[in-house]
Structure formats: structure tokens, C-alpha cells
């Protein structure tokens, strides 16, 4: 079964502090090891001279062991708790999933 990459971009609300942004990503990182099938989480601020970020300031990538693990993560209570922390701080978000070839 292929792994799933769960990729997202955030544009935080204007005036969101660096401390709040760090708290959001810390909460997200805390899901690894606590949600079955979530293998890893990486994130960071936009850092490219291309300027093609369309206003998005931060990105993240999660790896799930399977499409089923990703599907079970979506309604997981811990994911819902983390959304309650992160989403109020966002102006825009985009999420894109793709399967890794076997």
C-alpha cells in the first residue's frame, strides 16, 4: 500500500505573532506518535527567491503509512483539537494529498 504525503500551505492572519505560529506548529508536531499511521511531520516558513507563494507564509508535509491511516487521521479527536488551535489563526489554507509510488 502506498504512503500518503499530506502537504499544506498556511497564510496566517495579519498580525499573528511568531510565538502563536510556533504554538500552532508545535501542536501539529505533537500528533506524531499519538495518531496511528502518522509517520512524520516537517514544516517551515516560505524561503524562496521565486516569489511564487501567493501570500502563503508557511508550509508543512506529513507522511502517512497508507491512505487508510490518512482517512482515520482526518476525524481523529486529537486532529480536531489541533484544528481548534490552528484554524482560528489562519486567513487561508490549502491542503493537497498525493500517494507515493510503490
N, CA, C and O atoms as a GROMACS GRO file, in nm:
protein
  408
    1UNK      N    1   0.085  -0.118   0.000
    1UNK     CA    2   0.000   0.000   0.000
    1UNK      C    3   0.090   0.125   0.000
    1UNK      O    4   0.189   0.129   0.074
    2UNK      N    5   0.058   0.225  -0.080
    2UNK     CA    6   0.146   0.343  -0.088
    2UNK      C    7   0.132   0.434   0.034
    2UNK      O    8   0.026   0.443   0.095
    3UNK      N    9   0.241   0.500   0.066
    3UNK     CA   10   0.235   0.606   0.167
    3UNK      C   11   0.164   0.727   0.106
    3UNK      O   12   0.157   0.742  -0.016
    4UNK      N   13   0.112   0.813   0.194
    4UNK     CA   14   0.044   0.936   0.151
    4UNK      C   15   0.121   1.055   0.206
    4UNK      O   16   0.153   1.060   0.325
    5UNK      N   17   0.150   1.150   0.119
    5UNK     CA   18   0.205   1.280   0.160
    5UNK      C   19   0.089   1.377   0.169
    5UNK      O   20   0.010   1.391   0.075
    6UNK      N   21   0.080   1.444   0.280
    6UNK     CA   22  -0.027   1.539   0.310
    6UNK      C   23   0.042   1.674   0.323
    6UNK      O   24   0.108   1.702   0.423
    7UNK      N   25   0.028   1.758   0.220
    7UNK     CA   26   0.102   1.882   0.209
    7UNK      C   27   0.007   2.000   0.226
    7UNK      O   28  -0.104   1.999   0.172
    8UNK      N   29   0.049   2.100   0.301
    8UNK     CA   30  -0.036   2.218   0.319
    8UNK      C   31   0.042   2.346   0.322
    8UNK      O   32   0.161   2.349   0.354
    9UNK      N   33  -0.027   2.454   0.287
    9UNK     CA   34   0.028   2.590   0.295
    9UNK      C   35  -0.066   2.675   0.379
    9UNK      O   36  -0.188   2.667   0.365
   10UNK      N   37  -0.008   2.756   0.465
   10UNK     CA   38  -0.084   2.845   0.552
   10UNK      C   39  -0.052   2.990   0.520
   10UNK      O   40   0.063   3.025   0.493
   11UNK      N   41  -0.154   3.073   0.523
   11UNK     CA   42  -0.136   3.217   0.531
   11UNK      C   43  -0.200   3.256   0.664
   11UNK      O   44  -0.322   3.252   0.679
   12UNK      N   45  -0.116   3.293   0.759
   12UNK     CA   46  -0.167   3.330   0.891
   12UNK      C   47  -0.235   3.467   0.885
   12UNK      O   48  -0.204   3.550   0.799
   13UNK      N   49  -0.328   3.488   0.977
   13UNK     CA   50  -0.395   3.618   0.986
   13UNK      C   51  -0.290   3.727   1.007
   13UNK      O   52  -0.188   3.706   1.072
   14UNK      N   53  -0.317   3.842   0.950
   14UNK     CA   54  -0.227   3.956   0.968
   14UNK      C   55  -0.210   3.983   1.117
   14UNK      O   56  -0.308   3.986   1.192
   15UNK      N   57  -0.087   4.004   1.158
   15UNK     CA   58  -0.058   4.034   1.298
   15UNK      C   59  -0.038   3.912   1.386
   15UNK      O   60  -0.013   3.928   1.506
   16UNK      N   61  -0.049   3.792   1.332
   16UNK     CA   62  -0.025   3.673   1.412
   16UNK      C   63   0.122   3.670   1.456
   16UNK      O   64   0.211   3.682   1.372
   17UNK      N   65   0.145   3.655   1.583
   17UNK     CA   66   0.281   3.661   1.636
   17UNK      C   67   0.360   3.535   1.601
   17UNK      O   68   0.302   3.429   1.574
   18UNK      N   69   0.492   3.548   1.601
   18UNK     CA   70   0.578   3.432   1.579
   18UNK      C   71   0.556   3.328   1.688
   18UNK      O   72   0.566   3.208   1.662
   19UNK      N   73   0.527   3.373   1.809
   19UNK     CA   74   0.501   3.281   1.920
   19UNK      C   75   0.376   3.197   1.892
   19UNK      O   76   0.376   3.076   1.915
   20UNK      N   77   0.272   3.260   1.843
   20UNK     CA   78   0.148   3.188   1.811
   20UNK      C   79   0.171   3.090   1.697
   20UNK      O   80   0.122   2.977   1.701
   21UNK      N   81   0.246   3.132   1.595
   21UNK     CA   82   0.278   3.043   1.483
   21UNK      C   83   0.354   2.921   1.534
   21UNK      O   84   0.326   2.809   1.493
   22UNK      N   85   0.451   2.943   1.622
   22UNK     CA   86   0.528   2.833   1.679
   22UNK      C   87   0.438   2.739   1.759
   22UNK      O   88   0.455   2.618   1.754
   23UNK      N   89   0.342   2.794   1.833
   23UNK     CA   90   0.248   2.713   1.909
   23UNK      C   91   0.162   2.627   1.817
   23UNK      O   92   0.134   2.511   1.848
   24UNK      N   93   0.121   2.683   1.705
   24UNK     CA   94   0.041   2.607   1.607
   24UNK      C   95   0.119   2.488   1.555
   24UNK      O   96   0.068   2.375   1.553
   25UNK      N   97   0.242   2.512   1.513
   25UNK     CA   98   0.320   2.403   1.458
   25UNK      C   99   0.362   2.303   1.566
   25UNK      O  100   0.377   2.184   1.537
   26UNK      N  101   0.382   2.348   1.686
   26UNK     CA  102   0.414   2.256   1.795
   26UNK      C  103   0.295   2.162   1.821
   26UNK      O  104   0.314   2.042   1.844
   27UNK      N  105   0.175   2.217   1.818
   27UNK     CA  106   0.056   2.134   1.837
   27UNK      C  107   0.044   2.032   1.725
   27UNK      O  108   0.010   1.916   1.749
   28UNK      N  109   0.072   2.074   1.602
   28UNK     CA  110   0.066   1.982   1.489
   28UNK      C  111   0.172   1.873   1.502
   28UNK      O  112   0.145   1.756   1.478
   29UNK      N  113   0.292   1.912   1.540
   29UNK     CA  114   0.401   1.817   1.556
   29UNK      C  115   0.368   1.713   1.663
   29UNK      O  116   0.411   1.598   1.655
   30UNK      N  117   0.292   1.755   1.763
   30UNK     CA  118   0.254   1.667   1.872
   30UNK      C  119   0.161   1.553   1.832
   30UNK      O  120   0.138   1.461   1.910
   31UNK      N  121   0.108   1.559   1.711
   31UNK     CA  122   0.023   1.450   1.665
   31UNK      C  123   0.105   1.326   1.628
   31UNK      O  124   0.055   1.214   1.634
   32UNK      N  125   0.232   1.347   1.588
   32UNK     CA  126   0.318   1.235   1.551
   32UNK      C  127   0.342   1.149   1.676
   32UNK      O  128   0.379   1.200   1.781
   33UNK      N  129   0.319   1.022   1.662
   33UNK     CA  130   0.333   0.931   1.776
   33UNK      C  131   0.206   0.918   1.857
   33UNK      O  132   0.195   0.830   1.943
   34UNK      N  133   0.109   1.004   1.830
   34UNK     CA  134  -0.018   1.000   1.902
   34UNK      C  135  -0.137   0.968   1.813
   34UNK      O  136  -0.246   0.939   1.862
   35UNK      N  137  -0.116   0.974   1.683
   35UNK     CA  138  -0.219   0.935   1.587
   35UNK      C  139  -0.160   0.819   1.506
   35UNK      O  140  -0.060   0.837   1.437
   36UNK      N  141  -0.221   0.703   1.515
   36UNK     CA  142  -0.168   0.586   1.444
   36UNK      C  143  -0.152   0.613   1.294
   36UNK      O  144  -0.240   0.669   1.229
   37UNK      N  145  -0.037   0.571   1.241
   37UNK     CA  146  -0.012   0.583   1.098
   37UNK      C  147   0.045   0.714   1.051
   37UNK      O  148   0.085   0.725   0.935
   38UNK      N  149   0.052   0.815   1.140
   38UNK     CA  150   0.116   0.942   1.105
   38UNK      C  151   0.264   0.925   1.134
   38UNK      O  152   0.306   0.920   1.250
   39UNK      N  153   0.343   0.916   1.028
   39UNK     CA  154   0.484   0.879   1.042
   39UNK      C  155   0.577   0.996   1.071
   39UNK      O  156   0.669   0.983   1.151
   40UNK      N  157   0.553   1.111   1.007
   40UNK     CA  158   0.640   1.226   1.032
   40UNK      C  159   0.571   1.356   0.994
   40UNK      O  160   0.466   1.357   0.929
   41UNK      N  161   0.632   1.466   1.036
   41UNK     CA  162   0.579   1.600   1.015
   41UNK      C  163   0.697   1.695   1.002
   41UNK      O  164   0.785   1.699   1.088
   42UNK      N  165   0.698   1.770   0.894
   42UNK     CA  166   0.801   1.873   0.871
   42UNK      C  167   0.731   2.002   0.832
   42UNK      O  168   0.626   2.000   0.768
   43UNK      N  169   0.789   2.115   0.872
   43UNK     CA  170   0.726   2.244   0.842
   43UNK      C  171   0.832   2.354   0.838
   43UNK      O  172   0.947   2.334   0.880
   44UNK      N  173   0.792   2.468   0.788
   44UNK     CA  174   0.880   2.584   0.788
   44UNK      C  175   0.819   2.701   0.715
   44UNK      O  176   0.717   2.687   0.647
   45UNK      N  177   0.883   2.818   0.730
   45UNK     CA  178   0.836   2.937   0.660
   45UNK      C  179   0.879   2.934   0.514
   45UNK      O  180   0.975   2.867   0.477
   46UNK      N  181   0.808   3.007   0.433
   46UNK     CA  182   0.842   3.020   0.292
   46UNK      C  183   0.982   3.080   0.281
   46UNK      O  184   1.015   3.176   0.350
   47UNK      N  185   1.063   3.023   0.194
   47UNK     CA  186   1.201   3.069   0.180
   47UNK      C  187   1.250   3.043   0.037
   47UNK      O  188   1.331   2.953   0.013
   48UNK      N  189   1.199   3.123  -0.055
   48UNK     CA  190   1.242   3.108  -0.194
   48UNK      C  191   1.247   3.245  -0.260
   48UNK      O  192   1.159   3.328  -0.237
   49UNK      N  193   1.348   3.270  -0.343
   49UNK     CA  194   1.355   3.397  -0.415
   49UNK      C  195   1.256   3.403  -0.532
   49UNK      O  196   1.242   3.509  -0.594
   50UNK      N  197   1.188   3.292  -0.564
   50UNK     CA  198   1.096   3.291  -0.677
   50UNK      C  199   0.975   3.381  -0.656
   50UNK      O  200   0.923   3.439  -0.751
   51UNK      N  201   0.930   3.393  -0.531
   51UNK     CA  202   0.814   3.477  -0.504
   51UNK      C  203   0.682   3.421  -0.555
   51UNK      O  204   0.591   3.497  -0.589
   52UNK      N  205   0.671   3.290  -0.562
   52UNK     CA  206   0.551   3.227  -0.616
   52UNK      C  207   0.458   3.174  -0.508
   52UNK      O  208   0.375   3.087  -0.535
   53UNK      N  209   0.469   3.225  -0.387
   53UNK     CA  210   0.394   3.172  -0.273
   53UNK      C  211   0.252   3.225  -0.262
   53UNK      O  212   0.176   3.179  -0.176
   54UNK      N  213   0.213   3.320  -0.346
   54UNK     CA  214   0.074   3.370  -0.348
   54UNK      C  215   0.026   3.415  -0.210
   54UNK      O  216  -0.094   3.405  -0.180
   55UNK      N  217   0.116   3.464  -0.126
   55UNK     CA  218   0.078   3.513   0.007
   55UNK      C  219   0.086   3.409   0.117
   55UNK      O  220   0.076   3.444   0.235
   56UNK      N  221   0.103   3.282   0.081
   56UNK     CA  222   0.118   3.179   0.184
   56UNK      C  223   0.256   3.194   0.247
   56UNK      O  224   0.356   3.214   0.177
   57UNK      N  225   0.260   3.184   0.379
   57UNK     CA  226   0.383   3.214   0.452
   57UNK      C  227   0.454   3.093   0.509
   57UNK      O  228   0.574   3.098   0.537
   58UNK      N  229   0.382   2.982   0.526
   58UNK     CA  230   0.438   2.863   0.588
   58UNK      C  231   0.382   2.739   0.519
   58UNK      O  232   0.272   2.740   0.465
   59UNK      N  233   0.461   2.632   0.522
   59UNK     CA  234   0.416   2.506   0.465
   59UNK      C  235   0.447   2.390   0.556
   59UNK      O  236   0.531   2.401   0.646
   60UNK      N  237   0.379   2.278   0.533
   60UNK     CA  238   0.406   2.156   0.609
   60UNK      C  239   0.385   2.035   0.521
   60UNK      O  240   0.312   2.040   0.422
   61UNK      N  241   0.450   1.926   0.559
   61UNK     CA  242   0.432   1.797   0.494
   61UNK      C  243   0.422   1.691   0.603
   61UNK      O  244   0.507   1.682   0.691
   62UNK      N  245   0.318   1.610   0.594
   62UNK     CA  246   0.301   1.494   0.681
   62UNK      C  247   0.310   1.369   0.595
   62UNK      O  248   0.271   1.371   0.478
   63UNK      N  249   0.361   1.262   0.652
   63UNK     CA  250   0.363   1.134   0.582
   63UNK      C  251   0.278   1.035   0.661
   63UNK      O  252   0.295   1.016   0.781
   64UNK      N  253   0.184   0.972   0.588
   64UNK     CA  254   0.100   0.867   0.646
   64UNK      C  255   0.140   0.734   0.586
   64UNK      O  256   0.178   0.727   0.470
   65UNK      N  257   0.131   0.629   0.665
   65UNK     CA  258   0.174   0.497   0.618
   65UNK      C  259   0.084   0.442   0.508
   65UNK      O  260   0.125   0.352   0.434
   66UNK      N  261  -0.039   0.494   0.497
   66UNK     CA  262  -0.133   0.443   0.397
   66UNK      C  263  -0.247   0.543   0.378
   66UNK      O  264  -0.267   0.631   0.462
   67UNK      N  265  -0.322   0.528   0.269
   67UNK     CA  266  -0.442   0.611   0.254
   67UNK      C  267  -0.541   0.589   0.369
   67UNK      O  268  -0.607   0.684   0.414
   68UNK      N  269  -0.552   0.466   0.418
   68UNK     CA  270  -0.642   0.439   0.529
   68UNK      C  271  -0.600   0.514   0.654
   68UNK      O  272  -0.685   0.568   0.726
   69UNK      N  273  -0.469   0.519   0.683
   69UNK     CA  274  -0.419   0.593   0.800
   69UNK      C  275  -0.454   0.742   0.788
   69UNK      O  276  -0.493   0.805   0.886
   70UNK      N  277  -0.439   0.797   0.667
   70UNK     CA  278  -0.477   0.938   0.645
   70UNK      C  279  -0.625   0.958   0.668
   70UNK      O  280  -0.666   1.056   0.731
   71UNK      N  281  -0.706   0.865   0.617
   71UNK     CA  282  -0.851   0.877   0.632
   71UNK      C  283  -0.892   0.869   0.779
   71UNK      O  284  -0.987   0.936   0.821
   72UNK      N  285  -0.822   0.789   0.857
   72UNK     CA  286  -0.853   0.776   1.001
   72UNK      C  287  -0.803   0.896   1.080
   72UNK      O  288  -0.859   0.930   1.184
   73UNK      N  289  -0.699   0.961   1.031
   73UNK     CA  290  -0.646   1.083   1.094
   73UNK      C  291  -0.746   1.198   1.086
   73UNK      O  292  -0.761   1.275   1.181
   74UNK      N  293  -0.812   1.210   0.972
   74UNK     CA  294  -0.898   1.327   0.949
   74UNK      C  295  -1.000   1.351   1.059
   74UNK      O  296  -1.012   1.464   1.106
   75UNK      N  297  -1.077   1.248   1.104
   75UNK     CA  298  -1.174   1.272   1.211
   75UNK      C  299  -1.118   1.244   1.352
   75UNK      O  300  -1.191   1.252   1.450
   76UNK      N  301  -0.989   1.210   1.361
   76UNK     CA  302  -0.931   1.174   1.491
   76UNK      C  303  -0.950   1.288   1.592
   76UNK      O  304  -0.931   1.404   1.556
   77UNK      N  305  -0.987   1.257   1.717
   77UNK     CA  306  -1.010   1.362   1.817
   77UNK      C  307  -0.890   1.455   1.839
   77UNK      O  308  -0.909   1.574   1.860
   78UNK      N  309  -0.767   1.403   1.834
   78UNK     CA  310  -0.650   1.488   1.852
   78UNK      C  311  -0.635   1.584   1.734
   78UNK      O  312  -0.599   1.700   1.753
   79UNK      N  313  -0.662   1.538   1.614
   79UNK     CA  314  -0.659   1.626   1.497
   79UNK      C  315  -0.763   1.737   1.513
   79UNK      O  316  -0.735   1.852   1.480
   80UNK      N  317  -0.880   1.703   1.562
   80UNK     CA  318  -0.984   1.804   1.584
   80UNK      C  319  -0.939   1.907   1.688
   80UNK      O  320  -0.964   2.026   1.672
   81UNK      N  321  -0.872   1.862   1.794
   81UNK     CA  322  -0.820   1.955   1.896
   81UNK      C  323  -0.716   2.049   1.836
   81UNK      O  324  -0.717   2.169   1.863
   82UNK      N  325  -0.628   1.994   1.754
   82UNK     CA  326  -0.523   2.076   1.692
   82UNK      C  327  -0.585   2.177   1.596
   82UNK      O  328  -0.540   2.292   1.590
   83UNK      N  329  -0.686   2.136   1.521
   83UNK     CA  330  -0.754   2.229   1.432
   83UNK      C  331  -0.812   2.347   1.510
   83UNK      O  332  -0.809   2.460   1.462
   84UNK      N  333  -0.864   2.321   1.630
   84UNK     CA  334  -0.919   2.428   1.713
   84UNK      C  335  -0.812   2.529   1.754
   84UNK      O  336  -0.844   2.646   1.779
   85UNK      N  337  -0.687   2.486   1.761
   85UNK     CA  338  -0.576   2.575   1.793
   85UNK      C  339  -0.530   2.650   1.670
   85UNK      O  340  -0.505   2.771   1.676
   86UNK      N  341  -0.518   2.581   1.557
   86UNK     CA  342  -0.455   2.637   1.437
   86UNK      C  343  -0.551   2.720   1.353
   86UNK      O  344  -0.519   2.834   1.317
   87UNK      N  345  -0.666   2.667   1.321
   87UNK     CA  346  -0.755   2.729   1.222
   87UNK      C  347  -0.795   2.873   1.255
   87UNK      O  348  -0.802   2.954   1.164
   88UNK      N  349  -0.823   2.908   1.380
   88UNK     CA  350  -0.859   3.048   1.408
   88UNK      C  351  -0.748   3.148   1.372
   88UNK      O  352  -0.776   3.268   1.359
   89UNK      N  353  -0.626   3.102   1.356
   89UNK     CA  354  -0.514   3.190   1.324
   89UNK      C  355  -0.487   3.201   1.174
   89UNK      O  356  -0.393   3.269   1.133
   90UNK      N  357  -0.567   3.133   1.093
   90UNK     CA  358  -0.541   3.127   0.950
   90UNK      C  359  -0.634   3.217   0.871
   90UNK      O  360  -0.754   3.223   0.895
   91UNK      N  361  -0.575   3.286   0.775
   91UNK     CA  362  -0.652   3.361   0.677
   91UNK      C  363  -0.688   3.271   0.560
   91UNK      O  364  -0.801   3.273   0.510
   92UNK      N  365  -0.590   3.190   0.517
   92UNK     CA  366  -0.611   3.097   0.407
   92UNK      C  367  -0.530   2.970   0.431
   92UNK      O  368  -0.426   2.973   0.497
   93UNK      N  369  -0.579   2.862   0.377
   93UNK     CA  370  -0.508   2.734   0.386
   93UNK      C  371  -0.539   2.655   0.259
   93UNK      O  372  -0.650   2.662   0.206
   94UNK      N  373  -0.442   2.581   0.213
   94UNK     CA  374  -0.463   2.487   0.105
   94UNK      C  375  -0.394   2.356   0.146
   94UNK      O  376  -0.284   2.357   0.200
   95UNK      N  377  -0.461   2.244   0.118
   95UNK     CA  378  -0.406   2.113   0.152
   95UNK      C  379  -0.416   2.026   0.027
   95UNK      O  380  -0.515   2.030  -0.046
   96UNK      N  381  -0.312   1.948   0.005
   96UNK     CA  382  -0.304   1.864  -0.114
   96UNK      C  383  -0.240   1.732  -0.075
   96UNK      O  384  -0.133   1.730  -0.015
   97UNK      N  385  -0.306   1.622  -0.106
   97UNK     CA  386  -0.252   1.489  -0.074
   97UNK      C  387  -0.214   1.417  -0.202
   97UNK      O  388  -0.280   1.431  -0.306
   98UNK      N  389  -0.108   1.339  -0.194
   98UNK     CA  390  -0.072   1.252  -0.305
   98UNK      C  391  -0.011   1.123  -0.253
   98UNK      O  392   0.053   1.122  -0.148
   99UNK      N  393  -0.030   1.016  -0.329
   99UNK     CA  394   0.024   0.886  -0.292
   99UNK      C  395   0.165   0.873  -0.347
   99UNK      O  396   0.193   0.913  -0.460
  100UNK      N  397   0.252   0.817  -0.266
  100UNK     CA  398   0.389   0.789  -0.309
  100UNK      C  399   0.387   0.659  -0.388
  100UNK      O  400   0.323   0.562  -0.346
  101UNK      N  401   0.457   0.655  -0.501
  101UNK     CA  402   0.460   0.530  -0.578
  101UNK      C  403   0.526   0.419  -0.498
  101UNK      O  404   0.616   0.443  -0.417
  102UNK      N  405   0.481   0.299  -0.522
  102UNK     CA  406   0.539   0.182  -0.454
  102UNK      C  407   0.675   0.150  -0.509
  102UNK      O  408   0.739   0.055  -0.464
   0.00000   0.00000   0.00000
